[in-house]
Amino acid sequence: MQDLLFVALVSLWCSVAVGVLGAVVLWMMRRSSLVVMMMVLSVVTVIEIAFTFVALGFLGVFTEQALVAVLLVCIPTTAVSLALCLLLGARILNGSRSLARATRTMGEDGRFAAPAQSGSAELAVLTQELAATSAALTASREQERVLEASRRQLIAWVSHDLRTPLAGLRAMTEALQDGMARDQDRYLGLILQETQRLDQLVGDLFDLSRIQSNSLTLSLTPVTLPDLINDAVTAIEPQARNRGVRLVPGGIESIEVRVDVRQISRVLGNLLGNAVRHTHPGGAVTVSAHSAGGTAVLSISDACGGIPVADLGKVFEPGWRGTPARPAGKDVGGGLGLAIVRGIVEAHHGAVAVDNIEGGCRFTASLPLA
């Protein structure tokens, strides 16, 4: 028993000594190829065994003939180990080069084509992560492209909407200045009207900027949805009467929500204003509210004739108005109202949607119950 313990201690000492030396060599070669480091590790392992037997031979545990036999056995063992390291290293090296080529391709065109053979489980995991990253980058790049196109379109539309009233204001101001305006009061009323339109457009742009930068602050208070609807309907009723549009209640449940009253009132005003503006004279705008699935669902239906199916996904984009440019004299806004509606509702952790119904379309806003 004591002899076995002695052999174990000598083996431990020899293994630690050679292992430390091997660790130093590997640290010095830390920037070398993985294949070379694997071969060094294999040689160090064989040297540990040989050095242990040499030490035990000098201590008299083994005879000289037995020691020579062990050393002779270590020679083919080392050769086989090096050959296996070369085979394994070649496989890892091929997988690494394939992965490097695929990664280089991703840097050139933004798409990652995973190699057929990754070489090892670790490289396979890295390949999967690169594929997922490439997919996320592609989606982000596509979203950025869509946002950039939307931004350019919005700038073009807003520039048109600013240029038109500014040109009118300039013409009317020059007419008043030159004394060419016969009805000065009418001109002053038109100037005030155009100025209010400009003020509303600039305010919409500012609000949209706050929404898109997530800096919209909400003051949440509990309120019943019928009260908000009644106030919004009362405000829009004169406009509806002038256009010959009827406002019809379609079933409004007494639902309590916790919202920012001013912002949700603006949502209702925008939706009702759009519905009244696009409903043909003699048509009706229906307002309804009910609870479903833990949310308050507000619906506003109009008689606009419907929205083309291809445009349903664009309705809430900034600047969308259904036509490339606003026809002269047509009473439409800057195309920001519905984008602001979506931003305000989503800031309340709700959702908005639009779908076509018979003779028109229906806008739906879902808000969390109080």
C-alpha positions as CSV (number, residue, x, y, z in Angstrom):
1,M,0.0,0.0,0.0
2,Q,2.9,2.3,0.9
3,D,4.5,1.5,-2.5
4,L,1.4,2.5,-4.4
5,L,1.1,5.7,-2.5
6,F,4.7,6.5,-3.2
7,V,4.2,5.8,-7.0
8,A,1.1,8.1,-6.9
9,L,2.9,10.9,-5.3
10,V,5.8,10.7,-7.7
11,S,3.4,10.6,-10.6
12,L,1.6,13.7,-9.3
13,W,4.8,15.6,-8.8
14,C,6.1,14.7,-12.3
15,S,2.7,15.5,-13.9
16,V,2.5,18.9,-12.2
17,A,6.1,19.8,-13.2
18,V,5.7,18.9,-16.8
19,G,2.1,20.4,-16.8
20,V,3.5,23.8,-15.6
21,L,6.1,23.7,-18.3
22,G,3.5,22.8,-20.9
23,A,1.2,25.6,-19.7
24,V,4.1,28.1,-20.1
25,V,4.8,26.9,-23.6
26,L,1.0,27.1,-24.5
27,W,0.8,30.6,-23.1
28,M,3.8,31.6,-25.3
29,M,2.1,30.1,-28.3
30,R,-1.3,31.6,-27.5
31,R,-1.5,33.4,-30.8
32,S,-0.5,30.3,-32.8
33,S,-2.9,28.0,-34.7
34,L,-5.3,25.9,-32.7
35,V,-3.9,22.8,-34.5
36,V,-0.3,23.5,-33.4
37,M,-1.5,24.1,-29.8
38,M,-3.4,20.8,-29.9
39,M,-0.3,19.0,-31.1
40,V,1.8,20.6,-28.3
41,L,-0.8,19.5,-25.8
42,S,-0.7,15.9,-27.1
43,V,3.2,15.9,-26.9
44,V,3.1,17.3,-23.3
45,T,0.7,14.5,-22.2
46,V,3.1,11.9,-23.6
47,I,6.1,13.6,-22.0
48,E,4.3,13.6,-18.6
49,I,3.9,9.8,-18.8
50,A,7.5,9.2,-20.0
51,F,8.9,11.6,-17.4
52,T,6.9,9.8,-14.6
53,F,8.3,6.4,-15.7
54,V,11.9,7.8,-15.9
55,A,11.6,9.2,-12.4
56,L,10.2,5.9,-11.1
57,G,13.0,4.1,-12.8
58,F,15.7,6.2,-11.2
59,L,14.0,5.6,-7.8
60,G,14.3,1.8,-8.4
61,V,10.6,1.1,-8.9
62,F,11.2,-0.2,-12.5
63,T,14.1,-2.1,-14.0
64,E,16.1,-0.6,-16.8
65,Q,14.6,-3.1,-19.3
66,A,11.1,-2.1,-18.3
67,L,11.9,1.6,-18.5
68,V,13.2,1.1,-22.1
69,A,10.1,-0.8,-23.0
70,V,7.8,2.0,-21.7
71,L,9.8,4.7,-23.6
72,L,9.6,2.6,-26.8
73,V,5.8,2.4,-26.3
74,C,5.6,6.2,-26.0
75,I,7.1,6.7,-29.5
76,P,4.2,5.2,-31.6
77,T,1.7,6.6,-29.0
78,T,3.1,10.1,-29.7
79,A,2.9,9.6,-33.5
80,V,-0.7,8.4,-33.4
81,S,-1.7,11.3,-31.1
82,L,-0.1,13.8,-33.5
83,A,-1.9,12.2,-36.4
84,L,-5.2,12.4,-34.7
85,C,-4.5,16.1,-33.7
86,L,-3.8,16.8,-37.4
87,L,-7.0,15.2,-38.6
88,L,-9.1,16.9,-36.0
89,G,-7.3,20.2,-36.5
90,A,-7.8,20.0,-40.2
91,R,-11.6,19.6,-39.7
92,I,-11.8,22.5,-37.3
93,L,-9.6,24.6,-39.6
94,N,-11.8,23.9,-42.6
95,G,-15.0,24.7,-40.7
96,S,-13.3,27.9,-39.4
97,R,-12.3,29.0,-42.9
98,S,-15.8,28.2,-44.3
99,L,-17.3,30.3,-41.5
100,A,-14.9,33.1,-42.2
101,R,-15.9,33.1,-45.9
102,A,-19.6,33.2,-45.0
103,T,-19.0,36.0,-42.5
104,R,-17.0,38.0,-45.1
105,T,-20.0,37.6,-47.5
106,M,-22.3,38.9,-44.8
107,G,-20.1,42.0,-44.5
108,E,-20.3,42.6,-48.3
109,D,-24.0,42.2,-49.0
110,G,-25.6,42.0,-45.6
111,R,-26.8,38.4,-46.0
112,F,-25.3,35.4,-44.2
113,A,-25.2,32.0,-46.0
114,A,-24.4,29.3,-43.4
115,P,-21.7,26.9,-44.5
116,A,-22.7,23.3,-45.1
117,Q,-20.2,22.0,-42.5
118,S,-19.3,24.0,-39.4
119,G,-16.5,21.7,-38.1
120,S,-17.6,21.4,-34.5
121,A,-20.4,22.0,-32.1
122,E,-19.0,25.3,-31.0
123,L,-18.6,26.5,-34.5
124,A,-22.2,25.3,-35.2
125,V,-23.5,27.4,-32.3
126,L,-21.5,30.4,-33.7
127,T,-22.9,29.8,-37.1
128,Q,-26.5,29.8,-35.7
129,E,-25.8,33.0,-33.9
130,L,-24.4,34.7,-37.0
131,A,-27.4,33.5,-39.0
132,A,-29.8,35.0,-36.4
133,T,-27.8,38.2,-36.3
134,S,-27.9,38.4,-40.1
135,A,-31.7,37.9,-40.1
136,A,-32.1,40.6,-37.5
137,L,-29.8,43.0,-39.4
138,T,-31.7,42.3,-42.7
139,A,-35.0,43.0,-41.0
140,S,-33.6,46.2,-39.4
141,R,-32.2,47.3,-42.7
142,E,-35.6,46.7,-44.4
143,Q,-37.4,48.6,-41.7
144,E,-34.9,51.4,-42.0
145,R,-35.5,51.5,-45.7
146,V,-39.3,51.7,-45.2
147,L,-38.9,54.4,-42.6
148,E,-36.6,56.4,-44.8
149,A,-39.0,56.2,-47.7
150,S,-41.9,57.2,-45.4
151,R,-39.8,60.1,-44.1
152,R,-39.0,61.3,-47.6
153,Q,-42.7,61.1,-48.5
154,L,-43.7,62.9,-45.4
155,I,-41.3,65.7,-46.0
156,A,-42.6,66.1,-49.6
157,W,-46.2,66.2,-48.4
158,V,-45.6,68.6,-45.5
159,S,-43.5,70.8,-47.8
160,H,-46.5,70.9,-50.2
161,D,-48.9,71.7,-47.3
162,L,-46.7,74.5,-46.1
163,R,-46.0,76.0,-49.5
164,T,-49.7,76.3,-50.4
165,P,-50.9,78.3,-47.5
166,L,-47.7,80.4,-47.4
167,A,-48.2,81.3,-51.0
168,G,-51.8,82.3,-50.3
169,L,-50.8,84.3,-47.3
170,R,-48.1,86.1,-49.3
171,A,-50.6,86.9,-52.1
172,M,-53.3,88.2,-49.8
173,T,-50.8,90.2,-47.8
174,E,-49.4,91.8,-50.9
175,A,-53.0,92.6,-52.1
176,L,-53.7,94.3,-48.8
177,Q,-50.4,96.2,-48.9
178,D,-51.0,97.4,-52.4
179,G,-54.6,98.4,-51.7
180,M,-55.9,95.9,-54.3
181,A,-58.2,94.0,-51.8
182,R,-61.7,95.3,-52.1
183,D,-63.0,93.3,-49.1
184,Q,-60.3,93.7,-46.5
185,D,-62.3,91.9,-43.8
186,R,-62.7,88.8,-46.0
187,Y,-59.0,88.8,-46.7
188,L,-58.1,89.1,-43.0
189,G,-60.5,86.2,-42.2
190,L,-58.8,84.1,-44.9
191,I,-55.3,85.0,-43.5
192,L,-56.5,84.0,-40.0
193,Q,-57.8,80.7,-41.4
194,E,-54.6,79.9,-43.2
195,T,-52.5,80.9,-40.2
196,Q,-54.6,78.5,-38.0
197,R,-54.0,75.7,-40.5
198,L,-50.3,76.3,-40.4
199,D,-50.3,76.4,-36.6
200,Q,-52.2,73.1,-36.5
201,L,-49.8,71.4,-39.0
202,V,-46.8,72.6,-37.0
203,G,-48.4,71.3,-33.8
204,D,-49.1,68.0,-35.4
205,L,-45.5,67.7,-36.5
206,F,-44.3,68.5,-33.0
207,D,-46.6,66.0,-31.4
208,L,-45.6,63.3,-33.9
209,S,-41.9,64.0,-33.1
210,R,-42.6,63.5,-29.4
211,I,-44.5,60.3,-30.1
212,Q,-41.8,58.9,-32.3
213,S,-39.1,59.8,-29.8
214,N,-41.0,58.2,-26.9
215,S,-41.1,61.5,-25.0
216,L,-44.9,61.8,-24.9
217,T,-45.9,62.2,-21.2
218,L,-49.3,61.0,-20.1
219,S,-51.4,62.1,-17.1
220,L,-53.6,59.1,-16.4
221,T,-56.9,59.5,-14.7
222,P,-59.9,57.2,-14.4
223,V,-62.8,58.3,-16.6
224,T,-65.9,56.7,-18.2
225,L,-65.6,56.2,-22.0
226,P,-69.2,57.5,-22.7
227,D,-68.3,60.9,-21.2
228,L,-65.3,61.2,-23.5
229,I,-67.4,60.1,-26.5
230,N,-70.2,62.6,-25.7
231,D,-67.7,65.5,-25.5
232,A,-66.1,64.5,-28.8
233,V,-69.4,64.1,-30.5
234,T,-70.6,67.5,-29.2
235,A,-67.5,69.2,-30.5
236,I,-67.7,67.6,-34.0
237,E,-71.5,68.0,-34.4
238,P,-71.5,71.4,-36.0
239,Q,-69.1,70.2,-38.7
240,A,-71.1,67.1,-39.3
241,R,-74.3,69.2,-39.6
242,N,-72.7,71.5,-42.1
243,R,-71.7,68.6,-44.3
244,G,-75.1,66.8,-44.0
245,V,-73.6,63.9,-42.0
246,R,-75.5,62.2,-39.2
247,L,-73.8,61.1,-36.0
248,V,-75.4,57.8,-34.8
249,P,-74.7,56.0,-31.5
250,G,-74.2,52.3,-32.1
251,G,-74.3,51.0,-28.6
252,I,-72.0,52.6,-26.0
253,E,-71.4,50.6,-22.8
254,S,-70.6,52.4,-19.6
255,I,-66.9,51.5,-19.4
256,E,-64.3,53.0,-17.2
257,V,-60.7,53.5,-18.5
258,R,-57.6,55.0,-17.1
259,V,-56.3,57.3,-19.7
260,D,-54.9,60.8,-20.4
261,V,-58.2,62.6,-21.0
262,R,-56.7,65.3,-23.3
263,Q,-54.8,62.8,-25.5
264,I,-57.7,60.4,-25.8
265,S,-60.0,63.3,-26.6
266,R,-57.7,64.1,-29.4
267,V,-57.8,60.5,-30.6
268,L,-61.6,60.7,-30.7
269,G,-61.5,64.1,-32.4
270,N,-59.2,62.9,-35.1
271,L,-61.1,59.7,-35.8
272,L,-64.5,61.5,-35.8
273,G,-63.2,64.4,-37.9
274,N,-61.8,62.0,-40.5
275,A,-65.0,60.0,-40.5
276,V,-67.2,63.1,-41.0
277,R,-64.8,64.6,-43.6
278,H,-64.8,61.5,-45.8
279,T,-68.5,60.5,-45.4
280,H,-70.7,61.5,-48.3
281,P,-73.5,64.0,-47.6
282,G,-76.5,62.1,-46.3
283,G,-74.4,59.4,-44.8
284,A,-73.9,58.5,-41.2
285,V,-71.0,58.1,-38.8
286,T,-71.6,55.4,-36.1
287,V,-69.8,55.4,-32.8
288,S,-69.8,52.4,-30.5
289,A,-67.9,51.2,-27.4
290,H,-67.9,47.9,-25.6
291,S,-65.6,45.8,-23.4
292,A,-63.9,42.6,-24.8
293,G,-61.1,40.5,-23.4
294,G,-60.1,43.0,-20.7
295,T,-60.0,46.0,-23.0
296,A,-62.3,48.8,-24.0
297,V,-63.0,48.7,-27.7
298,L,-64.0,52.0,-29.4
299,S,-65.3,51.7,-32.9
300,I,-66.1,54.5,-35.4
301,S,-67.7,53.6,-38.7
302,D,-68.1,55.9,-41.6
303,A,-69.6,55.9,-45.1
304,C,-66.6,56.8,-47.1
305,G,-66.9,54.0,-49.6
306,G,-64.0,52.0,-48.3
307,I,-60.3,52.0,-48.5
308,P,-58.4,50.0,-51.1
309,V,-57.2,46.8,-49.6
310,A,-53.6,47.5,-50.7
311,D,-53.7,50.8,-48.6
312,L,-55.1,49.4,-45.4
313,G,-51.6,48.7,-44.0
314,K,-50.5,52.3,-44.8
315,V,-53.4,54.2,-43.2
316,F,-51.5,54.9,-39.9
317,E,-48.3,55.8,-41.6
318,P,-47.2,59.5,-41.3
319,G,-48.2,61.5,-44.3
320,W,-50.6,58.9,-45.8
321,R,-53.7,60.5,-47.3
322,G,-54.6,58.0,-50.0
323,T,-53.4,60.2,-52.8
324,P,-49.9,61.3,-53.8
325,A,-50.7,65.0,-53.4
326,R,-53.6,66.9,-52.0
327,P,-56.0,68.1,-54.6
328,A,-56.5,71.8,-54.6
329,G,-59.4,73.0,-52.4
330,K,-60.0,69.6,-50.8
331,D,-60.5,69.7,-47.1
332,V,-57.9,67.3,-45.9
333,G,-55.1,67.6,-43.3
334,G,-51.4,67.0,-43.4
335,G,-51.7,63.2,-43.2
336,L,-50.5,63.1,-39.6
337,G,-53.7,62.7,-37.7
338,L,-54.0,58.9,-37.9
339,A,-50.3,58.5,-37.2
340,I,-50.8,60.6,-34.0
341,V,-53.8,58.5,-33.2
342,R,-51.8,55.3,-33.3
343,G,-48.9,56.8,-31.3
344,I,-51.3,58.0,-28.5
345,V,-53.2,54.7,-28.3
346,E,-50.0,52.7,-28.3
347,A,-48.6,55.0,-25.6
348,H,-51.6,53.8,-23.5
349,H,-50.6,50.2,-24.2
350,G,-53.5,49.9,-26.6
351,A,-53.8,49.1,-30.3
352,V,-55.6,50.6,-33.4
353,A,-56.9,48.9,-36.5
354,V,-58.9,49.6,-39.6
355,D,-61.0,47.4,-41.8
356,N,-63.5,47.8,-44.6
357,I,-67.2,47.4,-44.0
358,E,-70.2,47.7,-46.3
359,G,-70.2,51.2,-47.7
360,G,-67.3,52.5,-45.7
361,C,-64.6,51.6,-43.2
362,R,-64.3,51.1,-39.4
363,F,-61.6,52.3,-37.2
364,T,-61.1,50.5,-33.9
365,A,-59.1,51.6,-30.9
366,S,-58.5,49.2,-28.0
367,L,-57.6,50.6,-24.5
368,P,-56.9,48.8,-21.3
369,L,-59.7,48.9,-18.7
370,A,-59.2,50.9,-15.5
